[in-house]
Amino acid sequence: MSQYLTSFAGGLLIGLSAILYLILTGRIAGISGIVGRLAEGANAALNGAFVIGLLLGPLVYHLAFGAWPAVTISASLPVIILAGLLVGIGSRMGSGCTSGHGVLGLARFSPRSMVAVATFLITGIVTVTLMRGSL
Amino acid sequence: MTTSFRPVLAALGCGTLFGFGLSLSGMLDPARVQGFLDLFGAWDPSLIFVLGGAVLVAIAGMVLVRRMAHPVLADQFQIPTNRRIDRPLVLGSALFGIGWGLGGFCPGPAISALPLGFGAGLLFVVAMVAGMVVHDRILAGRVS
């Protein structure tokens, strides 16, 4: 399968998961919210179960396709730590990340999510452009 | 089976589907994500289809959600109603994007990549959770 097709199929399943979670539990499947609340021990059973599911996902992928999904990390360890801190602080401060704002927020036509997605796409593009000297 | 058990089972199932979708989509790979963000360089547009596919399904699903009086396993929907574009939203999203570009990971893929056993991936998640706790305990409410 081409990368475009697998990316689209993966996206459809991510959207399906998010909407099923909303229909069943009434909650937004925002991963930064789920992980942040779990870290504070809030609603631990529900948030913990979702996180365990996230960990099982690639194992199911391995069962289905006999291979692991590709993961290529090129950043140095100090950069990884800085990146993690910024993603953690930024996603909580901005009330969401690629899932909460990016998937369900855009699907709800939420103005806050549209601003959030535009903002993190722009700063993400600027960061990679500067890092790689692409311009 | 108690009533509180079924939402937990739903969370487990939805989380697994989410993690499988991430694995299939290519989002788990920081190199692919950085290629997607490298708009002016060796741009890899394929991840647009992840967002496009996910939002398409979610838009269709929202039509159904709006017709439901309450969720299947809960009393009410917990959907954000805030419409204010404020400083924490913009500043937080800007910081998030810088971290996303630097590492190529956002929260979901970083968690899902953990079982693959990359030390750098684990380090990212530890730093991310530390960042979340630092925000929620110290920074929350100070940026306005």
Contacts between the chains, C-beta under 8 A, distances in Angstrom:
chain1	res1	chain2	res2	distance
A	3	B	26	6.5
A	3	B	46	4.6
A	4	B	46	5.3
A	4	B	49	5.5
A	6	B	24	5.6
A	6	B	25	6.8
A	6	B	26	6.7
A	7	B	25	5.1
A	7	B	26	5.3
A	7	B	46	4.7
A	7	B	47	6.0
A	7	B	49	4.2
A	7	B	50	4.9
A	7	B	53	7.5
A	8	B	49	4.1
A	8	B	50	7.3
A	8	B	52	7.0
A	8	B	53	4.5
A	9	B	24	5.8
A	9	B	25	7.6
A	9	B	53	7.1
A	10	B	21	4.7
A	10	B	22	6.6
A	10	B	23	7.3
A	10	B	24	3.7
A	10	B	25	2.5
A	10	B	26	6.8
A	10	B	27	7.0
A	10	B	50	5.7
A	10	B	53	7.2
A	11	B	21	7.1
A	11	B	25	5.7
A	11	B	49	5.9
A	11	B	50	3.9
A	11	B	51	6.4
A	11	B	52	6.2
A	11	B	53	2.6
A	11	B	54	4.3
A	11	B	55	8.0
A	11	B	56	7.9
A	11	B	57	7.8
A	12	B	21	7.5
A	12	B	53	4.3
A	12	B	54	7.1
A	12	B	56	7.3
A	12	B	57	5.4
A	13	B	17	5.9
A	13	B	18	7.7
A	13	B	20	6.3
A	13	B	21	3.2
A	13	B	24	6.6
A	13	B	25	7.9
A	14	B	18	5.9
A	14	B	21	3.9
A	14	B	22	6.5
A	14	B	25	6.7
A	14	B	50	6.9
A	14	B	53	7.4
A	14	B	54	4.3
A	15	B	53	6.2
A	15	B	54	3.7
A	15	B	55	6.6
A	15	B	56	6.6
A	15	B	57	3.0
A	15	B	58	4.6
A	15	B	61	7.3
A	16	B	17	6.6
A	16	B	21	7.6
A	16	B	57	5.3
A	16	B	61	7.7
A	17	B	14	4.8
A	17	B	15	7.6
A	17	B	17	4.0
A	17	B	18	4.0
A	17	B	21	6.1
A	18	B	14	7.7
A	18	B	18	7.2
A	18	B	54	7.0
A	18	B	57	8.0
A	18	B	58	5.7
A	18	B	61	7.8
A	19	B	57	6.2
A	19	B	58	5.4
A	19	B	60	7.8
A	19	B	61	3.0
A	19	B	62	7.4
A	19	B	64	7.8
A	19	B	65	7.3
A	20	B	10	7.5
A	20	B	13	7.7
A	20	B	14	5.3
A	20	B	17	7.2
A	20	B	61	7.9
A	21	B	10	6.9
A	21	B	11	7.0
A	21	B	14	4.1
A	22	B	61	7.1
A	22	B	65	5.9
A	22	B	71	7.2
A	22	B	77	7.2
A	22	B	79	7.8
A	23	B	61	7.0
A	23	B	64	6.9
A	23	B	65	6.2
A	23	B	68	7.0
A	23	B	71	6.2
A	23	B	72	6.0
A	24	B	7	6.9
A	24	B	10	4.2
A	24	B	14	7.3
A	24	B	71	6.1
A	24	B	72	5.0
A	24	B	73	5.1
A	24	B	74	7.9
A	25	B	7	4.9
A	25	B	10	5.7
A	25	B	11	6.7
A	25	B	71	5.9
A	25	B	73	5.7
A	25	B	74	5.5
A	26	B	70	7.0
A	26	B	71	3.5
A	26	B	73	7.8
A	26	B	74	4.2
A	26	B	75	7.7
A	26	B	76	5.9
A	26	B	77	4.4
A	26	B	78	5.4
A	27	B	74	7.8
A	27	B	78	5.3
A	28	B	78	7.0
A	28	B	79	6.6
A	28	B	80	7.1
A	29	B	14	6.4
A	29	B	18	6.6
A	31	B	18	7.9
A	31	B	106	7.7
A	31	B	107	4.2
A	31	B	108	4.1
A	31	B	111	6.9
A	32	B	107	4.7
A	32	B	132	7.1
A	35	B	107	5.7
A	35	B	111	6.7
A	35	B	128	7.6
A	35	B	129	6.6
A	35	B	132	6.6
A	36	B	132	4.3
A	36	B	133	7.9
A	36	B	135	7.9
A	36	B	136	6.2
A	39	B	129	5.2
A	39	B	132	5.6
A	39	B	133	5.4
A	39	B	136	7.8
A	40	B	133	7.3
A	40	B	136	6.2
A	45	B	4	7.6
A	45	B	8	5.0
A	46	B	7	5.8
A	46	B	8	5.7
A	46	B	11	5.0
A	47	B	11	7.4
A	49	B	8	4.7
A	49	B	9	7.4
A	49	B	11	3.9
A	49	B	12	4.2
A	49	B	15	6.6
A	50	B	11	4.3
A	50	B	12	7.2
A	50	B	14	6.6
A	50	B	15	3.9
A	50	B	18	7.7
A	51	B	15	6.5
A	51	B	111	6.1
A	52	B	12	6.1
A	52	B	15	6.5
A	53	B	11	6.8
A	53	B	12	4.8
A	53	B	13	6.7
A	53	B	14	6.5
A	53	B	15	2.1
A	53	B	16	3.9
A	53	B	17	7.4
A	53	B	18	6.7
A	53	B	19	6.0
A	54	B	15	4.9
A	54	B	16	7.7
A	54	B	18	6.1
A	54	B	19	4.2
A	54	B	22	7.7
A	54	B	108	6.4
A	54	B	111	4.6
A	54	B	112	4.8
A	55	B	19	6.7
A	55	B	111	6.7
A	55	B	112	6.8
A	55	B	114	6.0
A	55	B	115	5.4
A	56	B	12	7.9
A	56	B	15	7.4
A	56	B	16	4.7
A	56	B	19	6.2
A	57	B	15	7.3
A	57	B	16	5.5
A	57	B	17	7.4
A	57	B	18	6.5
A	57	B	19	1.7
A	57	B	20	4.3
A	57	B	21	7.3
A	57	B	22	6.2
A	57	B	23	5.5
A	57	B	112	5.2
A	58	B	19	6.1
A	58	B	20	7.6
A	58	B	22	8.0
A	58	B	23	4.6
A	58	B	28	7.0
A	58	B	112	5.6
A	58	B	113	7.3
A	58	B	115	5.7
A	58	B	116	6.3
A	59	B	115	6.2
A	60	B	16	6.2
A	60	B	19	7.5
A	60	B	20	4.9
A	60	B	23	7.9
A	61	B	20	5.6
A	61	B	23	3.8
A	61	B	24	6.5
A	64	B	20	7.9
A	68	B	116	5.8
A	69	B	22	7.9
A	69	B	23	4.1
A	69	B	24	7.5
A	69	B	26	7.7
A	69	B	28	4.7
A	69	B	29	7.0
A	69	B	113	7.9
A	69	B	116	7.5
A	70	B	26	7.5
A	70	B	28	7.2
A	70	B	29	4.7
A	70	B	31	7.7
A	70	B	32	7.5
A	71	B	28	5.6
A	71	B	29	5.5
A	71	B	30	7.1
A	71	B	113	5.1
A	71	B	116	5.5
A	71	B	118	6.0
A	71	B	121	6.8
A	72	B	29	5.7
A	72	B	30	6.4
A	72	B	31	3.7
A	72	B	32	7.9
A	73	B	30	5.2
A	73	B	31	7.8
A	73	B	103	7.8
A	73	B	104	7.2
A	73	B	118	5.9
A	73	B	120	4.5
A	73	B	121	6.4
A	74	B	30	7.1
A	74	B	31	6.4
A	74	B	34	7.8
A	74	B	104	7.8
A	75	B	30	7.3
A	75	B	102	6.3
A	75	B	103	5.4
A	75	B	104	7.1
A	75	B	120	7.2
A	77	B	120	6.5
A	77	B	123	6.3
A	79	B	102	5.6
A	79	B	103	6.9
A	80	B	103	5.6
A	80	B	120	5.1
A	80	B	123	5.3
A	80	B	124	5.1
A	80	B	127	7.1
A	81	B	123	6.2
A	81	B	124	7.7
A	81	B	127	4.6
A	82	B	99	7.3
A	82	B	102	6.3
A	82	B	127	7.7
A	83	B	99	4.5
A	83	B	100	7.6
A	83	B	102	3.9
A	83	B	103	2.9
A	83	B	104	7.9
A	83	B	105	6.9
A	83	B	124	6.4
A	83	B	127	7.4
A	84	B	99	7.0
A	84	B	103	6.5
A	84	B	105	7.7
A	84	B	110	7.6
A	84	B	123	7.0
A	84	B	124	4.2
A	84	B	125	6.9
A	84	B	126	7.0
A	84	B	127	2.7
A	84	B	128	4.2
A	84	B	130	7.5
A	84	B	131	6.4
A	85	B	99	7.1
A	85	B	127	4.9
A	85	B	128	7.3
A	85	B	130	6.6
A	85	B	131	4.2
A	85	B	134	7.7
A	86	B	95	5.0
A	86	B	96	6.8
A	86	B	98	5.4
A	86	B	99	2.9
A	86	B	102	7.0
A	86	B	131	6.9
A	87	B	96	5.8
A	87	B	99	3.8
A	87	B	100	6.2
A	87	B	103	6.9
A	87	B	105	6.9
A	87	B	106	6.5
A	87	B	107	6.6
A	87	B	110	7.6
A	87	B	124	7.8
A	87	B	128	5.1
A	87	B	131	6.7
A	88	B	99	7.8
A	88	B	127	6.7
A	88	B	128	4.0
A	88	B	129	6.3
A	88	B	130	6.4
A	88	B	131	2.3
A	88	B	132	4.2
A	88	B	133	7.8
A	88	B	134	7.4
A	88	B	135	6.9
A	89	B	92	7.4
A	89	B	95	6.0
A	89	B	131	4.2
A	89	B	132	7.3
A	89	B	134	6.3
A	89	B	135	4.6
A	89	B	139	6.7
A	90	B	92	4.8
A	90	B	93	6.6
A	90	B	94	7.2
A	90	B	95	3.3
A	90	B	96	3.1
A	90	B	97	7.4
A	90	B	98	7.5
A	90	B	99	6.0
A	90	B	131	7.8
A	91	B	92	7.0
A	91	B	96	5.0
A	91	B	106	7.8
A	91	B	107	6.1
A	91	B	132	7.2
A	92	B	92	7.0
A	92	B	131	7.5
A	92	B	132	5.0
A	92	B	135	4.0
A	92	B	136	5.9
A	92	B	140	7.4
A	93	B	88	5.0
A	93	B	91	6.3
A	93	B	92	2.9
A	93	B	95	6.8
A	93	B	96	8.0
A	93	B	135	5.6
A	93	B	139	6.7
A	93	B	140	7.7
A	93	B	143	6.3
A	94	B	88	6.7
A	94	B	89	5.4
A	94	B	90	7.6
A	94	B	91	7.4
A	94	B	92	2.8
A	94	B	93	4.0
A	94	B	95	7.6
A	94	B	96	5.7
A	95	B	80	7.5
A	95	B	82	7.9
A	95	B	88	7.4
A	95	B	89	6.4
A	95	B	92	7.1
A	97	B	96	6.2
A	97	B	106	5.4
A	97	B	107	5.2
A	97	B	108	7.7
A	98	B	51	8.0
A	98	B	100	7.6
A	98	B	106	4.5
A	98	B	107	7.6
A	98	B	108	7.0
A	99	B	18	7.9
A	99	B	106	7.8
A	99	B	107	7.4
A	99	B	108	5.5
A	101	B	93	7.5
A	102	B	51	6.1
A	102	B	54	7.6
A	102	B	55	7.8
A	103	B	51	7.4
A	103	B	54	4.5
A	103	B	55	6.1
A	103	B	58	5.4
A	104	B	58	5.6
A	106	B	51	7.9
A	106	B	55	5.0
A	106	B	58	7.6
A	107	B	55	5.2
A	107	B	58	3.3
A	107	B	59	4.6
A	107	B	61	7.4
A	107	B	62	5.3
A	108	B	62	6.1
A	108	B	79	7.1
A	110	B	80	7.1
A	110	B	83	7.5
A	111	B	83	5.8
A	111	B	85	6.6
A	112	B	80	7.5
A	112	B	82	6.4
A	112	B	83	6.4
A	112	B	84	7.3
A	112	B	85	6.2
A	112	B	89	5.7
A	115	B	85	5.3
A	115	B	89	6.3
A	115	B	90	6.5
A	115	B	93	7.3
A	116	B	89	6.0
A	116	B	90	7.9
A	116	B	92	8.0
A	116	B	93	4.2
A	117	B	93	7.8
A	119	B	90	5.6
A	119	B	93	3.9
A	119	B	94	5.3
A	119	B	97	6.4
A	120	B	93	4.6
A	120	B	94	7.1
A	120	B	96	5.0
A	120	B	97	3.3
A	120	B	100	6.3
A	121	B	37	7.8
A	121	B	97	6.7
A	122	B	94	8.0
A	122	B	97	6.7
A	123	B	93	7.6
A	123	B	94	4.7
A	123	B	95	7.7
A	123	B	96	7.8
A	123	B	97	3.2
A	123	B	98	5.1
A	123	B	101	7.0
A	124	B	37	4.6
A	124	B	97	4.0
A	124	B	98	7.3
A	124	B	100	4.8
A	124	B	101	4.1
A	125	B	37	5.1
A	125	B	38	7.8
A	125	B	39	5.0
A	125	B	40	7.9
A	125	B	101	7.2
A	126	B	97	8.0
A	126	B	101	7.5
A	127	B	37	7.3
A	127	B	97	6.9
A	127	B	98	5.0
A	127	B	100	7.8
A	127	B	101	3.1
A	127	B	102	5.9
A	128	B	34	5.3
A	128	B	37	4.1
A	128	B	38	4.9
A	128	B	41	7.7
A	128	B	101	4.5
A	129	B	37	8.0
A	129	B	38	6.9
A	129	B	39	7.0
A	129	B	40	5.3
A	129	B	41	7.0
A	131	B	101	7.0
A	131	B	102	7.1
A	132	B	34	8.0
A	132	B	38	6.0
A	132	B	41	5.4
A	134	B	38	5.7
A	134	B	39	7.8
A	134	B	40	4.4
A	134	B	41	3.1
A	134	B	42	7.9
A	135	B	40	4.9
